[in-house]
């Protein structure tokens, strides 16, 4: 199965604050808020929603097509992705703008405050999914957080070409109005959100659970440490718990990892339950690592952790999907 990933490609600047953001906020002074946090460290990593998901798909044995726009500083990042099985032929290189930057500070509670500079990402709107599909077989296009105009265009192009797509608006929901958000999910084979994004989507669009269920085939809502809820168009509900972590290092990119694991298994013929379990494994591997693309997959260890979390049958069935 061939999966194209349309999404941001960025450099992550990750910092850690040895305190709690919640303790620094004065509730009756929010209109005058002015905060600066002295951080303990700074690491610079490869990232972006598109880059993270494509990397994870490659590690899991896929050959995803990455679709996005970058600056001329992308050369090292391109080599890294290609070494991990990612096809970068769908990446457009800007002549004028730098690759996007994600700047994020994480506190002791794993809460985050972040900013995102789009840079070359704004040129992703000029990439044609239909043109890429003429040269590449596409069984599914995941449309993740990206330039908003690119998200809208790529969704419309998938519909026009009859290519199934997954809607994953994530961080960009804050910038979308009701009409834009509704358009991005209408007809999606999959809708991915976290719990907060799910509530925000309903608030922005005014739609109920049932209204959204009528527009998408499968809704996947991650719930952090409480696992994931999956609801099919017919109303069938599946809940899967997490794989217990050995440590909590950095939550950045955890959702991206889940999406890659879930789609790898589900598009490979696995059940919704098994797909969510593989997604949960990849998510915890990201959580236990600094950086969104620094984690590694050890097949034997993965099977052990899946077996411990979900039972021997799950370990065996999901293990069969993992690269040797």
C-alpha positions as CSV (number, residue, x, y, z in Angstrom):
1,X,0.0,0.0,0.0
2,X,1.3,3.4,-0.9
3,X,0.7,6.3,1.5
4,X,1.5,9.9,0.6
5,X,1.9,12.4,3.5
6,X,1.1,16.0,2.9
7,X,2.3,18.1,5.9
8,X,4.7,20.5,7.4
9,X,8.5,19.8,7.2
10,X,10.3,21.7,9.8
11,X,13.3,22.0,12.2
12,X,12.3,21.6,15.8
13,X,14.0,23.7,18.5
14,X,13.1,21.9,21.7
15,X,13.6,23.4,25.2
16,X,12.8,22.2,28.7
17,X,11.5,24.3,31.6
18,X,12.2,22.9,35.1
19,X,8.9,24.1,36.6
20,X,5.2,24.2,35.8
21,X,3.6,26.7,33.4
22,X,0.4,26.6,35.4
23,X,2.2,28.1,38.4
24,X,3.3,31.1,36.4
25,X,-0.1,32.2,35.1
26,X,-2.1,34.8,37.0
27,X,-5.7,34.2,36.1
28,X,-6.9,37.8,36.4
29,X,-4.0,39.1,34.4
30,X,-4.3,37.1,31.2
31,X,-5.0,40.3,29.2
32,X,-1.6,41.6,30.3
33,X,0.3,38.3,30.2
34,X,4.1,38.7,29.8
35,X,6.1,35.6,30.6
36,X,9.7,34.5,30.0
37,X,11.0,31.1,31.0
38,X,14.6,30.3,31.7
39,X,15.1,26.9,30.1
40,X,17.6,24.2,31.0
41,X,18.6,23.0,27.6
42,X,18.1,23.3,23.9
43,X,18.2,20.6,21.3
44,X,17.6,21.0,17.6
45,X,16.0,18.1,15.7
46,X,14.4,17.3,12.4
47,X,10.6,17.5,12.6
48,X,7.3,18.8,11.2
49,X,4.1,16.8,11.0
50,X,4.8,15.5,7.5
51,X,8.4,14.7,8.2
52,X,7.6,12.9,11.5
53,X,4.9,10.8,10.1
54,X,6.8,9.9,6.9
55,X,9.9,9.0,9.0
56,X,7.9,6.7,11.2
57,X,6.2,5.0,8.2
58,X,9.6,4.4,6.7
59,X,11.0,2.9,10.0
60,X,8.0,0.6,10.0
61,X,8.9,-0.7,6.6
62,X,6.8,1.5,4.4
63,X,7.9,3.6,1.5
64,X,5.9,6.8,2.0
65,X,5.8,9.7,-0.4
66,X,6.4,13.0,1.4
67,X,4.6,16.0,0.1
68,X,5.6,19.5,1.3
69,X,7.7,22.6,0.7
70,X,11.2,23.3,2.2
71,X,14.1,25.7,1.9
72,X,17.5,25.1,0.3
73,X,18.7,24.1,3.8
74,X,16.9,20.8,3.4
75,X,19.7,18.8,1.9
76,X,20.8,17.0,5.1
77,X,17.2,16.4,6.2
78,X,16.4,14.9,2.8
79,X,19.3,12.5,3.1
80,X,18.2,11.4,6.6
81,X,14.6,10.7,5.4
82,X,15.7,8.9,2.3
83,X,18.0,6.7,4.4
84,X,14.9,5.7,6.4
85,X,12.8,4.7,3.4
86,X,11.0,8.0,2.6
87,X,10.4,9.1,-1.0
88,X,11.1,12.8,-1.2
89,X,10.3,13.4,-4.8
90,X,7.1,15.2,-3.8
91,X,9.1,17.8,-1.8
92,X,9.3,21.3,-3.4
93,X,12.4,23.4,-2.6
94,X,11.9,27.2,-2.3
95,X,14.3,29.5,-3.9
96,X,13.8,32.2,-1.3
97,X,12.5,30.9,2.1
98,X,14.0,28.8,4.8
99,X,12.5,25.5,6.0
100,X,9.9,26.0,8.6
101,X,10.9,26.3,12.3
102,X,9.0,24.9,15.3
103,X,10.1,26.3,18.7
104,X,8.7,24.5,21.7
105,X,9.2,24.6,25.5
106,X,8.0,21.7,27.7
107,X,7.5,21.9,31.4
108,X,7.6,19.2,34.2
109,X,4.0,18.3,33.5
110,X,4.7,17.7,29.8
111,X,2.6,20.8,29.1
112,X,4.0,22.8,26.1
113,X,4.1,26.3,24.8
114,X,5.2,26.6,21.1
115,X,5.5,28.9,18.1
116,X,5.8,27.9,14.5
117,X,7.4,29.9,11.7
118,X,6.1,28.7,8.3
119,X,8.9,29.9,6.0
120,X,8.9,27.8,2.8
121,X,5.9,25.8,4.0
122,X,3.7,28.5,2.5
123,X,4.7,27.4,-0.9
124,X,3.2,23.9,-0.3
125,X,-0.1,25.3,-1.8
126,X,1.5,25.2,-5.2
127,X,2.1,21.4,-5.1
128,X,-0.5,19.4,-7.0
129,X,-1.6,16.1,-5.6
130,X,-3.1,15.3,-9.0
131,X,0.2,15.8,-10.8
132,X,2.0,13.6,-8.2
133,X,-0.7,10.9,-8.5
134,X,0.0,10.8,-12.3
135,X,3.5,9.6,-11.5
136,X,3.0,7.8,-8.2
137,X,0.4,5.2,-7.1
138,X,-1.5,6.6,-4.1
139,X,-3.8,4.4,-1.9
140,X,-4.2,7.2,0.7
141,X,-3.1,10.7,1.2
142,X,-2.8,11.9,4.8
143,X,-3.4,15.6,4.9
144,X,-1.7,16.9,8.0
145,X,-1.0,20.3,9.5
146,X,0.5,22.5,6.8
147,X,0.0,25.8,5.0
148,X,-3.8,26.2,5.4
149,X,-4.3,26.9,1.7
150,X,-2.3,23.7,0.9
151,X,-4.5,21.7,3.2
152,X,-7.6,23.0,1.5
153,X,-6.2,22.5,-2.0
154,X,-4.9,19.0,-1.4
155,X,-8.2,17.9,0.1
156,X,-10.1,19.2,-2.9
157,X,-7.6,17.5,-5.3
158,X,-8.0,14.2,-3.5
159,X,-11.7,14.4,-3.9
160,X,-11.5,15.4,-7.6
161,X,-9.1,12.5,-8.3
162,X,-11.0,10.0,-6.2
163,X,-8.0,9.4,-3.9
164,X,-8.9,8.4,-0.3
165,X,-7.6,10.8,2.2
166,X,-7.1,11.1,6.0
167,X,-7.9,14.4,7.6
168,X,-5.4,15.4,10.3
169,X,-5.8,19.2,10.8
170,X,-4.2,19.1,14.4
171,X,-2.5,22.4,15.3
172,X,-4.0,24.3,12.3
173,X,-7.5,24.0,13.7
174,X,-6.8,27.1,15.7
175,X,-6.4,29.1,12.4
176,X,-9.4,27.5,10.5
177,X,-12.9,28.9,10.5
178,X,-16.0,26.7,10.6
179,X,-16.3,26.4,6.8
180,X,-12.6,25.5,6.3
181,X,-12.6,22.9,9.1
182,X,-15.8,21.3,7.8
183,X,-14.4,21.1,4.3
184,X,-11.2,19.4,5.4
185,X,-13.0,16.5,7.0
186,X,-15.9,16.0,4.6
187,X,-15.5,12.6,3.0
188,X,-12.3,11.6,4.9
189,X,-11.5,7.9,5.2
190,X,-9.9,8.7,8.5
191,X,-10.2,11.7,10.9
192,X,-7.3,12.0,13.4
193,X,-7.4,14.4,16.4
194,X,-6.4,14.4,20.0
195,X,-9.0,15.0,22.7
196,X,-8.6,18.8,22.7
197,X,-8.7,19.1,19.0
198,X,-11.8,16.9,18.8
199,X,-13.6,19.3,21.2
200,X,-12.3,22.4,19.3
201,X,-13.4,20.9,16.0
202,X,-17.0,20.5,17.3
203,X,-17.0,23.9,18.8
204,X,-15.7,25.6,15.6
205,X,-18.1,23.8,13.3
206,X,-21.1,23.5,15.6
207,X,-21.4,19.8,14.6
208,X,-22.3,17.0,16.9
209,X,-20.6,13.6,17.2
210,X,-23.2,12.2,14.9
211,X,-22.9,15.0,12.3
212,X,-19.1,14.4,12.0
213,X,-19.6,10.6,11.9
214,X,-21.8,11.1,8.8
215,X,-18.9,12.8,7.1
216,X,-16.0,10.4,7.9
217,X,-15.5,6.7,7.7
218,X,-13.4,6.3,10.8
219,X,-12.8,8.8,13.7
220,X,-9.6,8.3,15.7
221,X,-9.3,10.4,18.9
222,X,-6.1,10.0,21.0
223,X,-6.6,10.6,24.7
224,X,-3.0,10.8,26.0
225,X,-2.4,8.4,28.9
226,X,-6.0,7.2,28.6
227,X,-5.4,5.6,25.2
228,X,-7.4,6.1,22.1
229,X,-11.1,6.1,21.1
230,X,-12.0,4.9,17.6
231,X,-15.5,5.3,16.2
232,X,-16.6,3.8,12.8
233,X,-19.3,5.4,10.6
234,X,-21.8,2.8,11.8
235,X,-21.3,3.8,15.4
236,X,-19.0,0.8,16.4
237,X,-16.8,2.1,19.2
238,X,-13.3,0.7,20.1
239,X,-11.1,1.8,23.0
240,X,-7.5,0.8,23.3
241,X,-5.2,1.6,26.3
242,X,-1.6,2.7,26.0
243,X,1.6,0.8,26.1
244,X,3.1,1.6,29.5
245,X,6.1,3.9,29.2
246,X,9.5,3.3,30.7
247,X,10.1,7.1,31.0
248,X,8.5,10.4,29.9
249,X,11.2,12.3,28.0
250,X,9.4,14.6,25.5
251,X,5.8,14.4,24.1
252,X,6.6,16.2,20.9
253,X,5.6,14.1,17.9
254,X,3.9,11.4,19.9
255,X,0.6,11.8,17.9
256,X,2.5,11.7,14.7
257,X,4.0,8.4,15.7
258,X,0.6,7.0,16.6
259,X,-0.8,7.9,13.2
260,X,2.1,6.2,11.4
261,X,1.7,3.0,13.4
262,X,-2.1,3.0,13.1
263,X,-2.1,3.5,9.3
264,X,0.8,1.0,8.8
265,X,-1.2,-1.7,10.5
266,X,-4.7,-0.8,9.3
267,X,-3.7,-0.3,5.6
268,X,-1.8,-3.5,5.9
269,X,-5.0,-5.4,6.6
270,X,-5.0,-5.5,10.5
271,X,-8.0,-4.8,12.6
272,X,-8.8,-1.5,14.1
273,X,-7.8,-2.9,17.5
274,X,-4.4,-4.1,16.3
275,X,-3.8,-0.9,14.4
276,X,-4.4,1.2,17.5
277,X,-2.1,-1.1,19.5
278,X,0.8,-0.6,17.0
279,X,0.1,3.1,17.0
280,X,0.3,3.1,20.8
281,X,3.6,1.3,20.7
282,X,5.2,3.8,18.2
283,X,3.7,6.7,20.3
284,X,5.4,5.5,23.5
285,X,8.8,5.0,21.6
286,X,8.6,8.7,20.6
287,X,7.6,9.7,24.2
288,X,10.7,8.0,25.6
289,X,13.1,9.9,23.2
290,X,14.2,13.5,22.9
291,X,13.3,14.5,19.3
292,X,10.6,13.3,17.0
293,X,12.8,11.2,14.7
294,X,15.4,9.9,17.1
295,X,13.5,6.7,18.2
296,X,14.4,3.3,16.8
297,X,12.4,0.1,16.4
298,X,13.7,-3.1,17.8
299,X,11.4,-5.9,16.6
300,X,12.0,-8.3,19.4
301,X,11.6,-5.6,22.1
302,X,8.5,-4.3,20.3
303,X,6.8,-7.7,20.4
304,X,7.7,-8.1,24.1
305,X,6.1,-4.8,25.0
306,X,3.0,-5.4,22.8
307,X,2.6,-8.8,24.5
308,X,3.0,-7.4,27.9
309,X,0.4,-4.6,27.2
310,X,-2.1,-6.5,25.1
311,X,-1.4,-10.2,25.2
312,X,0.5,-12.9,23.3
313,X,-2.0,-12.9,20.3
314,X,-1.5,-9.1,19.8
315,X,2.2,-9.4,20.0
316,X,2.3,-12.2,17.4
317,X,-0.1,-10.6,15.0
318,X,1.4,-7.1,15.1
319,X,4.9,-8.6,15.1
320,X,4.2,-10.1,11.8
321,X,3.7,-6.6,10.4
322,X,7.0,-5.3,11.6
323,X,10.2,-5.3,9.5
324,X,12.7,-7.9,10.4
